[in-house]
Amino acid sequence: MVLSVCDLSVARGGIPVLERVGLTLLPGEALVLRGPNGIGKTTMLRTVAGLQPPLAGRVEAAPESLVYAGHADGIKATLTVAENLRFWSQVFGSKDISLALAAFGLDPLAARPAGALSAGQKRRLGLARLLVTGRAIWLLDEPTVSLDADAVAMFAGAVRAHLAGGGAALIATHIELGLSEARILDLAPYRAVPLGPDDFDGAFL
């Protein structure tokens, strides 16, 4: 087992949004989190990634196995595309960036400053960082925002290669990713019961 989430409850801004979520991910599996905007997909991913504490429940995974890619692309505008990937490869103890460049069609842009890229190109560079981390579990929050159809296909290909190598992916999105083999988890049944006035009064005592 790569990742296990048991009875996980999470909050946003101190307000519970999801309760008693459970899931498992095995090597080679992808799981897509679905649900309307505001249900707590991002909050859940951030909790699984260890970026915020849960209200209850537990996440079982080796900390060094997780890598989180959120809404920010995490690139340095003054560095070139290749320099950005080399920076991240050194952070994670990797060396080769050629696969990351090729997977997202970045070879022709390798010498271009990241600040001069389009929104879609920046997103591709941000996602390419995943391939130099060496981490087994990708936690992805709306990864295909700003991507055109060709780039979405690149993303799907990169995820499939990661799964084929024994990795796993937990992805929050409401957009079709082209990953028909991915399992779907609808978060609607786990929506937290709204707090009443008495609950709010007690929260500030």
Backbone as JSON Lines, residues from 0, in Angstrom:
{"i":0,"aa":"M","n":[0.84,-1.2,0.0],"ca":[0.0,0.0,0.0],"c":[0.88,1.26,0.0]}
{"i":1,"aa":"V","n":[0.56,2.22,-0.86],"ca":[1.33,3.45,-0.96],"c":[0.75,4.52,-0.05]}
{"i":2,"aa":"L","n":[-0.57,4.67,-0.05],"ca":[-1.23,5.73,0.71],"c":[-2.53,5.19,1.31]}
{"i":3,"aa":"S","n":[-2.75,5.49,2.58],"ca":[-4.0,5.13,3.24],"c":[-4.53,6.33,3.99]}
{"i":4,"aa":"V","n":[-5.79,6.67,3.75],"ca":[-6.48,7.75,4.45],"c":[-7.66,7.14,5.18]}
{"i":5,"aa":"C","n":[-7.71,7.33,6.49],"ca":[-8.74,6.67,7.3],"c":[-9.5,7.68,8.15]}
{"i":6,"aa":"D","n":[-10.82,7.74,7.95],"ca":[-11.7,8.6,8.76],"c":[-11.19,10.03,8.85]}
{"i":7,"aa":"L","n":[-10.75,10.58,7.73],"ca":[-10.13,11.91,7.72],"c":[-11.19,13.0,7.7]}
{"i":8,"aa":"S","n":[-11.09,13.92,8.65],"ca":[-11.95,15.11,8.69],"c":[-11.05,16.34,8.58]}
{"i":9,"aa":"V","n":[-11.46,17.3,7.72],"ca":[-10.62,18.46,7.46],"c":[-11.45,19.73,7.54]}
{"i":10,"aa":"A","n":[-10.75,20.85,7.79],"ca":[-11.42,22.14,7.94],"c":[-10.72,23.19,7.1]}
{"i":11,"aa":"R","n":[-11.51,24.19,6.69],"ca":[-10.99,25.36,5.98],"c":[-11.37,26.59,6.78]}
{"i":12,"aa":"G","n":[-10.38,27.35,7.21],"ca":[-10.66,28.54,8.01],"c":[-11.33,28.21,9.33]}
{"i":13,"aa":"G","n":[-11.02,27.04,9.87],"ca":[-11.61,26.62,11.14],"c":[-12.99,25.99,11.02]}
{"i":14,"aa":"I","n":[-13.54,25.95,9.82],"ca":[-14.88,25.39,9.6],"c":[-14.75,24.01,8.96]}
{"i":15,"aa":"P","n":[-15.3,22.96,9.55],"ca":[-15.23,21.62,8.94],"c":[-15.87,21.61,7.56]}
{"i":16,"aa":"V","n":[-15.2,20.97,6.61],"ca":[-15.75,20.87,5.25],"c":[-15.96,19.43,4.82]}
{"i":17,"aa":"L","n":[-15.11,18.51,5.27],"ca":[-15.25,17.1,4.93],"c":[-15.06,16.27,6.2]}
{"i":18,"aa":"E","n":[-15.82,15.17,6.29],"ca":[-15.75,14.33,7.47],"c":[-15.63,12.85,7.08]}
{"i":19,"aa":"R","n":[-14.76,12.14,7.78],"ca":[-14.64,10.68,7.72],"c":[-14.38,10.16,6.3]}
{"i":20,"aa":"V","n":[-13.47,10.84,5.6],"ca":[-13.08,10.38,4.26],"c":[-12.11,9.21,4.4]}
{"i":21,"aa":"G","n":[-12.32,8.2,3.58],"ca":[-11.42,7.06,3.57],"c":[-11.06,6.68,2.14]}
{"i":22,"aa":"L","n":[-9.78,6.36,1.93],"ca":[-9.34,5.91,0.62],"c":[-8.0,5.2,0.76]}
{"i":23,"aa":"T","n":[-7.69,4.38,-0.24],"ca":[-6.38,3.75,-0.33],"c":[-5.87,3.88,-1.76]}
{"i":24,"aa":"L","n":[-4.56,3.99,-1.89],"ca":[-3.9,4.02,-3.19],"c":[-2.81,2.97,-3.19]}
{"i":25,"aa":"L","n":[-2.83,2.12,-4.19],"ca":[-1.8,1.11,-4.38],"c":[-0.85,1.53,-5.49]}
{"i":26,"aa":"P","n":[0.34,0.95,-5.57],"ca":[1.24,1.26,-6.67],"c":[0.55,1.06,-8.02]}
{"i":27,"aa":"G","n":[0.7,2.05,-8.9],"ca":[0.11,1.97,-10.23],"c":[-1.31,2.47,-10.33]}
{"i":28,"aa":"E","n":[-1.84,3.05,-9.24],"ca":[-3.22,3.52,-9.23],"c":[-3.3,5.05,-9.24]}
{"i":29,"aa":"A","n":[-4.35,5.54,-9.89],"ca":[-4.7,6.97,-9.84],"c":[-6.13,7.09,-9.35]}
{"i":30,"aa":"L","n":[-6.35,8.07,-8.49],"ca":[-7.69,8.32,-7.93],"c":[-8.01,9.79,-8.11]}
{"i":31,"aa":"V","n":[-9.16,10.07,-8.69],"ca":[-9.59,11.44,-8.94],"c":[-10.66,11.83,-7.92]}
{"i":32,"aa":"L","n":[-10.43,12.95,-7.25],"ca":[-11.4,13.5,-6.3],"c":[-12.34,14.42,-7.04]}
{"i":33,"aa":"R","n":[-13.63,14.17,-6.93],"ca":[-14.64,14.97,-7.61],"c":[-15.58,15.59,-6.58]}
{"i":34,"aa":"G","n":[-16.18,16.7,-7.0],"ca":[-17.13,17.39,-6.14],"c":[-17.23,18.83,-6.56]}
{"i":35,"aa":"P","n":[-18.31,19.52,-6.19],"ca":[-18.5,20.91,-6.59],"c":[-17.45,21.83,-5.97]}
{"i":36,"aa":"N","n":[-17.28,23.01,-6.56],"ca":[-16.37,23.99,-6.01],"c":[-16.72,24.29,-4.56]}
{"i":37,"aa":"G","n":[-15.69,24.36,-3.72],"ca":[-15.9,24.69,-2.32],"c":[-16.14,23.5,-1.41]}
{"i":38,"aa":"I","n":[-16.22,22.3,-1.97],"ca":[-16.52,21.14,-1.13],"c":[-15.34,20.76,-0.24]}
{"i":39,"aa":"G","n":[-14.12,21.12,-0.67],"ca":[-12.96,20.83,0.16],"c":[-11.89,19.97,-0.5]}
{"i":40,"aa":"K","n":[-11.89,19.92,-1.83],"ca":[-10.89,19.1,-2.53],"c":[-9.47,19.59,-2.23]}
{"i":41,"aa":"T","n":[-9.26,20.9,-2.37],"ca":[-7.93,21.46,-2.1],"c":[-7.55,21.26,-0.65]}
{"i":42,"aa":"T","n":[-8.48,21.5,0.26],"ca":[-8.21,21.34,1.69],"c":[-7.81,19.91,2.01]}
{"i":43,"aa":"M","n":[-8.49,18.96,1.41],"ca":[-8.15,17.56,1.65],"c":[-6.75,17.24,1.13]}
{"i":44,"aa":"L","n":[-6.45,17.69,-0.07],"ca":[-5.12,17.4,-0.63],"c":[-4.02,18.01,0.24]}
{"i":45,"aa":"R","n":[-4.23,19.25,0.68],"ca":[-3.23,19.91,1.52],"c":[-3.05,19.18,2.85]}
{"i":46,"aa":"T","n":[-4.13,18.6,3.36],"ca":[-4.04,17.85,4.6],"c":[-3.28,16.54,4.38]}
{"i":47,"aa":"V","n":[-3.59,15.85,3.3],"ca":[-2.87,14.61,2.97],"c":[-1.39,14.9,2.77]}
{"i":48,"aa":"A","n":[-1.08,16.06,2.18],"ca":[0.31,16.43,1.93],"c":[1.05,16.84,3.19]}
{"i":49,"aa":"G","n":[0.33,17.01,4.3],"ca":[0.96,17.42,5.55],"c":[1.14,18.91,5.69]}
{"i":50,"aa":"L","n":[0.44,19.69,4.85],"ca":[0.57,21.14,4.89],"c":[-0.37,21.77,5.92]}
{"i":51,"aa":"Q","n":[-1.33,21.01,6.4],"ca":[-2.18,21.47,7.49],"c":[-2.65,20.25,8.26]}
{"i":52,"aa":"P","n":[-2.95,20.41,9.55],"ca":[-3.34,19.25,10.36],"c":[-4.79,18.86,10.11]}
{"i":53,"aa":"P","n":[-5.1,17.58,10.25],"ca":[-6.5,17.15,10.15],"c":[-7.27,17.47,11.42]}
{"i":54,"aa":"L","n":[-8.59,17.54,11.31],"ca":[-9.43,17.62,12.5],"c":[-9.49,16.27,13.2]}
{"i":55,"aa":"A","n":[-9.5,15.23,12.41],"ca":[-9.57,13.87,12.94],"c":[-9.1,12.91,11.85]}
{"i":56,"aa":"G","n":[-8.85,11.67,12.25],"ca":[-8.43,10.67,11.3],"c":[-6.93,10.66,11.1]}
{"i":57,"aa":"R","n":[-6.49,9.86,10.14],"ca":[-5.05,9.74,9.92],"c":[-4.72,9.51,8.45]}
{"i":58,"aa":"V","n":[-3.5,9.9,8.11],"ca":[-2.93,9.68,6.78],"c":[-1.69,8.83,6.96]}
{"i":59,"aa":"E","n":[-1.63,7.71,6.27],"ca":[-0.49,6.81,6.38],"c":[0.23,6.75,5.04]}
{"i":60,"aa":"A","n":[1.45,7.31,5.04],"ca":[2.32,7.29,3.87],"c":[3.69,7.75,4.33]}
{"i":61,"aa":"A","n":[4.71,7.25,3.71],"ca":[6.05,7.73,4.03],"c":[6.16,9.19,3.61]}
{"i":62,"aa":"P","n":[6.55,10.1,4.52],"ca":[6.59,11.53,4.18],"c":[7.44,11.82,2.95]}
{"i":63,"aa":"E","n":[8.53,11.08,2.78],"ca":[9.41,11.33,1.63],"c":[8.84,10.77,0.33]}
{"i":64,"aa":"S","n":[7.65,10.15,0.4],"ca":[7.04,9.61,-0.82],"c":[6.07,10.6,-1.46]}
{"i":65,"aa":"L","n":[5.74,11.7,-0.77],"ca":[4.7,12.62,-1.22],"c":[5.28,13.85,-1.91]}
{"i":66,"aa":"V","n":[4.63,14.29,-2.99],"ca":[4.93,15.59,-3.58],"c":[3.61,16.25,-3.97]}
{"i":67,"aa":"Y","n":[3.46,17.52,-3.62],"ca":[2.2,18.25,-3.83],"c":[2.4,19.32,-4.89]}
{"i":68,"aa":"A","n":[1.49,19.39,-5.84],"ca":[1.49,20.44,-6.86],"c":[0.14,21.15,-6.78]}
{"i":69,"aa":"G","n":[0.15,22.39,-6.28],"ca":[-1.07,23.15,-6.12],"c":[-1.32,24.11,-7.25]}
{"i":70,"aa":"H","n":[-2.07,25.17,-6.97],"ca":[-2.43,26.14,-8.0],"c":[-1.23,26.95,-8.47]}
{"i":71,"aa":"A","n":[-0.29,27.23,-7.57],"ca":[0.91,27.99,-7.95],"c":[1.87,27.06,-8.7]}
{"i":72,"aa":"D","n":[2.5,27.6,-9.75],"ca":[3.39,26.78,-10.56],"c":[4.75,26.57,-9.91]}
{"i":73,"aa":"G","n":[5.13,27.42,-8.95],"ca":[6.37,27.23,-8.23],"c":[7.62,27.39,-9.06]}
{"i":74,"aa":"I","n":[7.58,28.33,-10.01],"ca":[8.75,28.54,-10.87],"c":[9.37,29.9,-10.58]}
{"i":75,"aa":"K","n":[10.65,30.02,-10.91],"ca":[11.39,31.27,-10.71],"c":[11.48,31.98,-12.06]}
{"i":76,"aa":"A","n":[10.88,33.17,-12.14],"ca":[10.71,33.86,-13.42],"c":[12.03,34.22,-14.08]}
{"i":77,"aa":"T","n":[13.07,34.5,-13.3],"ca":[14.34,34.94,-13.87],"c":[15.21,33.8,-14.36]}
{"i":78,"aa":"L","n":[14.87,32.57,-13.98],"ca":[15.61,31.4,-14.45],"c":[14.99,30.88,-15.74]}
{"i":79,"aa":"T","n":[15.8,30.23,-16.55],"ca":[15.27,29.6,-17.75],"c":[14.47,28.35,-17.37]}
{"i":80,"aa":"V","n":[13.8,27.82,-18.37],"ca":[13.06,26.58,-18.16],"c":[13.98,25.47,-17.64]}
{"i":81,"aa":"A","n":[15.11,25.29,-18.31],"ca":[16.05,24.25,-17.89],"c":[16.62,24.53,-16.51]}
{"i":82,"aa":"E","n":[16.93,25.79,-16.22],"ca":[17.48,26.14,-14.91],"c":[16.47,25.88,-13.79]}
{"i":83,"aa":"N","n":[15.2,26.15,-14.07],"ca":[14.16,25.84,-13.08],"c":[14.14,24.35,-12.76]}
{"i":84,"aa":"L","n":[14.18,23.53,-13.79],"ca":[14.13,22.09,-13.57],"c":[15.4,21.59,-12.9]}
{"i":85,"aa":"R","n":[16.54,22.16,-13.25],"ca":[17.79,21.76,-12.58],"c":[17.74,22.13,-11.1]}
{"i":86,"aa":"F","n":[17.18,23.3,-10.79],"ca":[17.06,23.71,-9.39],"c":[16.26,22.68,-8.61]}
{"i":87,"aa":"W","n":[15.09,22.3,-9.14],"ca":[14.24,21.35,-8.43],"c":[14.86,19.96,-8.4]}
{"i":88,"aa":"S","n":[15.56,19.58,-9.45],"ca":[16.2,18.26,-9.46],"c":[17.28,18.19,-8.38]}
{"i":89,"aa":"Q","n":[17.98,19.3,-8.14],"ca":[19.01,19.33,-7.09],"c":[18.36,19.3,-5.71]}
{"i":90,"aa":"V","n":[17.23,19.99,-5.56],"ca":[16.52,19.96,-4.28],"c":[16.15,18.53,-3.89]}
{"i":91,"aa":"F","n":[15.72,17.75,-4.88],"ca":[15.26,16.39,-4.62],"c":[16.33,15.34,-4.86]}
{"i":92,"aa":"G","n":[17.56,15.77,-5.13],"ca":[18.65,14.82,-5.27],"c":[18.69,14.09,-6.59]}
{"i":93,"aa":"S","n":[18.03,14.65,-7.6],"ca":[18.05,14.05,-8.92],"c":[19.05,14.81,-9.8]}
{"i":94,"aa":"K","n":[19.29,14.31,-11.01],"ca":[20.24,14.98,-11.89],"c":[19.69,15.21,-13.29]}
{"i":95,"aa":"D","n":[19.01,14.21,-13.83],"ca":[18.6,14.26,-15.23],"c":[17.26,14.98,-15.39]}
{"i":96,"aa":"I","n":[17.23,16.02,-16.23],"ca":[15.98,16.74,-16.49],"c":[15.45,16.46,-17.89]}
{"i":97,"aa":"S","n":[16.15,15.62,-18.65],"ca":[15.78,15.42,-20.06],"c":[14.38,14.81,-20.2]}
{"i":98,"aa":"L","n":[14.05,13.86,-19.34],"ca":[12.72,13.24,-19.42],"c":[11.62,14.24,-19.09]}
{"i":99,"aa":"A","n":[11.88,15.11,-18.13],"ca":[10.88,16.12,-17.76],"c":[10.67,17.11,-18.9]}
{"i":100,"aa":"L","n":[11.74,17.53,-19.53],"ca":[11.61,18.44,-20.68],"c":[10.82,17.79,-21.8]}
{"i":101,"aa":"A","n":[11.14,16.53,-22.11],"ca":[10.48,15.85,-23.23],"c":[9.02,15.56,-22.94]}
{"i":102,"aa":"A","n":[8.71,15.17,-21.71],"ca":[7.35,14.76,-21.37],"c":[6.34,15.88,-21.57]}
{"i":103,"aa":"F","n":[6.78,17.12,-21.37],"ca":[5.86,18.26,-21.49],"c":[6.22,19.19,-22.65]}
{"i":104,"aa":"G","n":[6.94,18.66,-23.62],"ca":[7.25,19.42,-24.83],"c":[8.02,20.7,-24.59]}
{"i":105,"aa":"L","n":[8.93,20.68,-23.62],"ca":[9.63,21.89,-23.21],"c":[11.02,22.02,-23.82]}
{"i":106,"aa":"D","n":[11.46,21.05,-24.59],"ca":[12.81,21.13,-25.18],"c":[13.02,22.41,-25.98]}
{"i":107,"aa":"P","n":[12.06,22.82,-26.84],"ca":[12.28,24.06,-27.6],"c":[12.31,25.32,-26.73]}
{"i":108,"aa":"L","n":[11.84,25.21,-25.49],"ca":[11.76,26.36,-24.59],"c":[12.82,26.32,-23.5]}
{"i":109,"aa":"A","n":[13.72,25.36,-23.56],"ca":[14.65,25.12,-22.46],"c":[15.47,26.35,-22.08]}
{"i":110,"aa":"A","n":[15.83,27.17,-23.07],"ca":[16.69,28.34,-22.79],"c":[15.89,29.62,-22.56]}
{"i":111,"aa":"R","n":[14.56,29.53,-22.58],"ca":[13.73,30.73,-22.43],"c":[13.51,31.03,-20.95]}
{"i":112,"aa":"P","n":[13.61,32.31,-20.55],"ca":[13.3,32.66,-19.16],"c":[11.86,32.29,-18.83]}
{"i":113,"aa":"A","n":[11.64,31.73,-17.66],"ca":[10.3,31.28,-17.29],"c":[9.31,32.44,-17.27]}
{"i":114,"aa":"G","n":[9.79,33.65,-16.95],"ca":[8.91,34.8,-16.92],"c":[8.35,35.18,-18.27]}
{"i":115,"aa":"A","n":[8.96,34.68,-19.35],"ca":[8.51,35.0,-20.7],"c":[7.58,33.93,-21.27]}
{"i":116,"aa":"L","n":[7.22,32.94,-20.46],"ca":[6.34,31.88,-20.93],"c":[4.88,32.3,-20.86]}
{"i":117,"aa":"S","n":[4.06,31.67,-21.68],"ca":[2.61,31.86,-21.58],"c":[2.1,31.13,-20.34]}
{"i":118,"aa":"A","n":[0.84,31.38,-20.0],"ca":[0.25,30.72,-18.83],"c":[0.28,29.2,-18.97]}
{"i":119,"aa":"G","n":[-0.04,28.71,-20.16],"ca":[-0.03,27.27,-20.39],"c":[1.37,26.69,-20.32]}
{"i":120,"aa":"Q","n":[2.35,27.41,-20.86],"ca":[3.73,26.94,-20.8],"c":[4.25,26.92,-19.37]}
{"i":121,"aa":"K","n":[3.88,27.92,-18.58],"ca":[4.28,27.93,-17.17],"c":[3.67,26.75,-16.43]}
{"i":122,"aa":"R","n":[2.43,26.44,-16.77],"ca":[1.79,25.3,-16.12],"c":[2.5,24.01,-16.49]}
{"i":123,"aa":"R","n":[2.88,23.86,-17.75],"ca":[3.61,22.66,-18.17],"c":[4.94,22.55,-17.44]}
{"i":124,"aa":"L","n":[5.62,23.67,-17.26],"ca":[6.88,23.66,-16.52],"c":[6.65,23.29,-15.06]}
{"i":125,"aa":"G","n":[5.58,23.84,-14.47],"ca":[5.27,23.5,-13.09],"c":[5.01,22.01,-12.92]}
{"i":126,"aa":"L","n":[4.3,21.42,-13.87],"ca":[4.02,19.98,-13.79],"c":[5.26,19.15,-14.08]}
{"i":127,"aa":"A","n":[6.13,19.65,-14.95],"ca":[7.35,18.91,-15.28],"c":[8.23,18.71,-14.05]}
{"i":128,"aa":"R","n":[8.09,19.61,-13.07],"ca":[8.87,19.45,-11.83],"c":[8.59,18.11,-11.16]}
{"i":129,"aa":"L","n":[7.39,17.58,-11.34],"ca":[7.05,16.32,-10.7],"c":[7.99,15.2,-11.12]}
{"i":130,"aa":"L","n":[8.44,15.26,-12.36],"ca":[9.25,14.17,-12.89],"c":[10.68,14.17,-12.38]}
{"i":131,"aa":"V","n":[11.11,15.26,-11.74],"ca":[12.47,15.29,-11.21],"c":[12.5,15.1,-9.7]}
{"i":132,"aa":"T","n":[11.34,14.87,-9.09],"ca":[11.3,14.72,-7.63],"c":[11.65,13.32,-7.17]}
{"i":133,"aa":"G","n":[11.37,12.32,-7.99],"ca":[11.57,10.95,-7.57],"c":[10.57,10.47,-6.54]}
{"i":134,"aa":"R","n":[9.51,11.25,-6.3],"ca":[8.51,10.9,-5.29],"c":[7.46,9.96,-5.88]}
{"i":135,"aa":"A","n":[6.99,9.02,-5.06],"ca":[6.09,7.98,-5.56],"c":[4.64,8.45,-5.66]}
{"i":136,"aa":"I","n":[4.23,9.36,-4.77],"ca":[2.82,9.76,-4.72],"c":[2.68,11.2,-5.15]}
{"i":137,"aa":"W","n":[2.0,11.42,-6.25],"ca":[1.73,12.78,-6.73],"c":[0.37,13.22,-6.21]}
{"i":138,"aa":"L","n":[0.34,14.36,-5.51],"ca":[-0.9,14.98,-5.03],"c":[-1.12,16.22,-5.87]}
{"i":139,"aa":"L","n":[-2.14,16.19,-6.73],"ca":[-2.3,17.21,-7.77],"c":[-3.63,17.94,-7.63]}
{"i":140,"aa":"D","n":[-3.55,19.26,-7.54],"ca":[-4.75,20.09,-7.38],"c":[-5.03,20.84,-8.67]}
{"i":141,"aa":"E","n":[-6.1,20.46,-9.37],"ca":[-6.48,21.06,-10.65],"c":[-5.27,21.2,-11.57]}
{"i":142,"aa":"P","n":[-4.6,20.1,-11.89],"ca":[-3.33,20.18,-12.62],"c":[-3.43,20.67,-14.05]}
{"i":143,"aa":"T","n":[-4.62,20.58,-14.67],"ca":[-4.71,20.93,-16.09],"c":[-5.26,22.33,-16.35]}
{"i":144,"aa":"V","n":[-5.38,23.15,-15.31],"ca":[-5.8,24.54,-15.5],"c":[-4.81,25.23,-16.44]}
{"i":145,"aa":"S","n":[-5.3,25.99,-17.41],"ca":[-4.51,26.74,-18.38],"c":[-3.91,25.87,-19.48]}
{"i":146,"aa":"L","n":[-4.19,24.57,-19.48],"ca":[-3.63,23.7,-20.51],"c":[-4.6,23.5,-21.66]}
{"i":147,"aa":"D","n":[-4.06,23.49,-22.9],"ca":[-4.9,23.17,-24.06],"c":[-4.98,21.65,-24.19]}
{"i":148,"aa":"A","n":[-5.69,21.2,-25.21],"ca":[-5.95,19.76,-25.36],"c":[-4.66,18.97,-25.53]}
{"i":149,"aa":"D","n":[-3.71,19.51,-26.31],"ca":[-2.45,18.81,-26.51],"c":[-1.67,18.68,-25.2]}
{"i":150,"aa":"A","n":[-1.67,19.75,-24.41],"ca":[-0.93,19.71,-23.15],"c":[-1.61,18.79,-22.13]}
{"i":151,"aa":"V","n":[-2.95,18.72,-22.16],"ca":[-3.66,17.78,-21.29],"c":[-3.26,16.34,-21.65]}
{"i":152,"aa":"A","n":[-3.1,16.07,-22.94],"ca":[-2.65,14.75,-23.37],"c":[-1.22,14.47,-22.89]}
{"i":153,"aa":"M","n":[-0.36,15.5,-22.88],"ca":[0.99,15.34,-22.33],"c":[0.92,14.98,-20.86]}
{"i":154,"aa":"F","n":[0.06,15.7,-20.15],"ca":[-0.1,15.43,-18.72],"c":[-0.55,13.99,-18.49]}
{"i":155,"aa":"A","n":[-1.58,13.55,-19.24],"ca":[-2.08,12.18,-19.09],"c":[-0.97,11.17,-19.37]}
{"i":156,"aa":"G","n":[-0.15,11.44,-20.38],"ca":[0.96,10.54,-20.69],"c":[1.98,10.48,-19.57]}
{"i":157,"aa":"A","n":[2.26,11.64,-18.95],"ca":[3.22,11.67,-17.84],"c":[2.69,10.9,-16.65]}
{"i":158,"aa":"V","n":[1.4,11.04,-16.36],"ca":[0.8,10.3,-15.24],"c":[0.84,8.81,-15.52]}
{"i":159,"aa":"R","n":[0.51,8.41,-16.74],"ca":[0.52,6.98,-17.08],"c":[1.92,6.39,-16.92]}
{"i":160,"aa":"A","n":[2.94,7.13,-17.36],"ca":[4.31,6.65,-17.22],"c":[4.68,6.52,-15.74]}
{"i":161,"aa":"H","n":[4.22,7.46,-14.94],"ca":[4.47,7.41,-13.5],"c":[3.8,6.19,-12.87]}
{"i":162,"aa":"L","n":[2.57,5.92,-13.26],"ca":[1.85,4.75,-12.74],"c":[2.52,3.46,-13.19]}
{"i":163,"aa":"A","n":[2.96,3.43,-14.44],"ca":[3.62,2.23,-14.97],"c":[4.91,1.93,-14.23]}
{"i":164,"aa":"G","n":[5.53,2.96,-13.66],"ca":[6.75,2.78,-12.89],"c":[6.49,2.47,-11.43]}
{"i":165,"aa":"G","n":[5.23,2.23,-11.06],"ca":[4.9,1.88,-9.68],"c":[4.49,3.06,-8.82]}
{"i":166,"aa":"G","n":[4.35,4.24,-9.43],"ca":[3.9,5.41,-8.68],"c":[2.4,5.43,-8.53]}
{"i":167,"aa":"A","n":[1.89,6.48,-7.87],"ca":[0.46,6.64,-7.67],"c":[0.13,8.13,-7.74]}
{"i":168,"aa":"A","n":[-1.13,8.44,-7.99],"ca":[-1.54,9.84,-8.11],"c":[-2.92,10.04,-7.5]}
{"i":169,"aa":"L","n":[-3.03,11.1,-6.69],"ca":[-4.3,11.54,-6.13],"c":[-4.57,12.92,-6.7]}
{"i":170,"aa":"I","n":[-5.65,13.05,-7.46],"ca":[-5.86,14.25,-8.27],"c":[-7.22,14.86,-7.97]}
{"i":171,"aa":"A","n":[-7.23,16.15,-7.64],"ca":[-8.48,16.88,-7.44],"c":[-8.77,17.7,-8.69]}
{"i":172,"aa":"T","n":[-9.9,17.44,-9.31],"ca":[-10.24,18.19,-10.53],"c":[-11.72,18.0,-10.85]}
{"i":173,"aa":"H","n":[-12.27,18.94,-11.61],"ca":[-13.62,18.77,-12.15],"c":[-13.55,18.72,-13.68]}
{"i":174,"aa":"I","n":[-12.32,18.65,-14.22],"ca":[-12.08,18.64,-15.66],"c":[-11.72,17.22,-16.09]}
{"i":175,"aa":"E","n":[-12.16,16.83,-17.27],"ca":[-11.81,15.52,-17.81],"c":[-10.32,15.48,-18.11]}
{"i":176,"aa":"L","n":[-9.62,14.48,-17.58],"ca":[-8.17,14.4,-17.69],"c":[-7.7,13.45,-18.79]}
{"i":177,"aa":"G","n":[-8.59,12.66,-19.34],"ca":[-8.17,11.67,-20.32],"c":[-7.53,10.45,-19.69]}
{"i":178,"aa":"L","n":[-7.83,10.22,-18.4],"ca":[-7.3,9.05,-17.69],"c":[-8.46,8.12,-17.36]}
{"i":179,"aa":"S","n":[-8.89,7.38,-18.35],"ca":[-10.07,6.52,-18.17],"c":[-9.83,5.43,-17.13]}
{"i":180,"aa":"E","n":[-8.56,5.09,-16.89],"ca":[-8.26,4.04,-15.93],"c":[-8.32,4.52,-14.48]}
{"i":181,"aa":"A","n":[-8.4,5.83,-14.26],"ca":[-8.41,6.36,-12.9],"c":[-9.73,6.07,-12.21]}
{"i":182,"aa":"R","n":[-9.64,5.71,-10.92],"ca":[-10.85,5.57,-10.12],"c":[-11.36,6.95,-9.72]}
{"i":183,"aa":"I","n":[-12.64,7.04,-9.42],"ca":[-13.27,8.31,-9.04],"c":[-13.79,8.2,-7.61]}
{"i":184,"aa":"L","n":[-13.52,9.23,-6.81],"ca":[-14.11,9.33,-5.47],"c":[-14.91,10.62,-5.39]}
{"i":185,"aa":"D","n":[-16.23,10.48,-5.29],"ca":[-17.12,11.62,-5.14],"c":[-17.12,12.04,-3.67]}
{"i":186,"aa":"L","n":[-16.72,13.28,-3.41],"ca":[-16.62,13.75,-2.04],"c":[-17.94,14.24,-1.46]}
{"i":187,"aa":"A","n":[-18.98,14.31,-2.28],"ca":[-20.26,14.83,-1.8],"c":[-20.79,14.1,-0.57]}
{"i":188,"aa":"P","n":[-20.7,12.76,-0.51],"ca":[-21.22,12.08,0.69],"c":[-20.44,12.39,1.97]}
{"i":189,"aa":"Y","n":[-19.26,13.0,1.82],"ca":[-18.42,13.29,2.98],"c":[-18.51,14.76,3.4]}
{"i":190,"aa":"R","n":[-19.4,15.51,2.78],"ca":[-19.55,16.91,3.14],"c":[-19.91,17.03,4.61]}
{"i":191,"aa":"A","n":[-19.23,17.92,5.32],"ca":[-19.47,18.09,6.76],"c":[-20.85,18.7,7.0]}
{"i":192,"aa":"V","n":[-21.47,18.3,8.09],"ca":[-22.75,18.89,8.49],"c":[-22.5,20.33,8.9]}
{"i":193,"aa":"P","n":[-23.24,21.3,8.33],"ca":[-23.0,22.7,8.68],"c":[-23.17,22.96,10.17]}
{"i":194,"aa":"L","n":[-22.32,23.83,10.68],"ca":[-22.43,24.2,12.09],"c":[-23.64,25.1,12.31]}
{"i":195,"aa":"G","n":[-24.3,24.9,13.45],"ca":[-25.42,25.76,13.83],"c":[-24.95,26.91,14.69]}
{"i":196,"aa":"P","n":[-25.85,27.84,15.02],"ca":[-25.47,29.0,15.84],"c":[-24.85,28.6,17.17]}
{"i":197,"aa":"D","n":[-25.36,27.55,17.8],"ca":[-24.81,27.12,19.08],"c":[-23.38,26.64,18.94]}
{"i":198,"aa":"D","n":[-23.06,26.0,17.77],"ca":[-21.7,25.54,17.55],"c":[-20.74,26.7,17.44]}
{"i":199,"aa":"F","n":[-21.17,27.77,16.73],"ca":[-20.31,28.94,16.58],"c":[-20.08,29.62,17.92]}
{"i":200,"aa":"D","n":[-21.14,29.7,18.75],"ca":[-20.99,30.33,20.07],"c":[-19.94,29.58,20.89]}
{"i":201,"aa":"G","n":[-20.02,28.25,20.83],"ca":[-19.09,27.47,21.62],"c":[-17.66,27.56,21.1]}
{"i":202,"aa":"A","n":[-17.52,27.79,19.76],"ca":[-16.19,27.81,19.17],"c":[-15.38,28.98,19.65]}
{"i":203,"aa":"F","n":[-16.05,30.04,20.14],"ca":[-15.31,31.25,20.5],"c":[-15.28,31.48,22.02]}
{"i":204,"aa":"L","n":[-15.72,30.47,22.77],"ca":[-15.68,30.61,24.24],"c":[-14.25,30.46,24.73]}
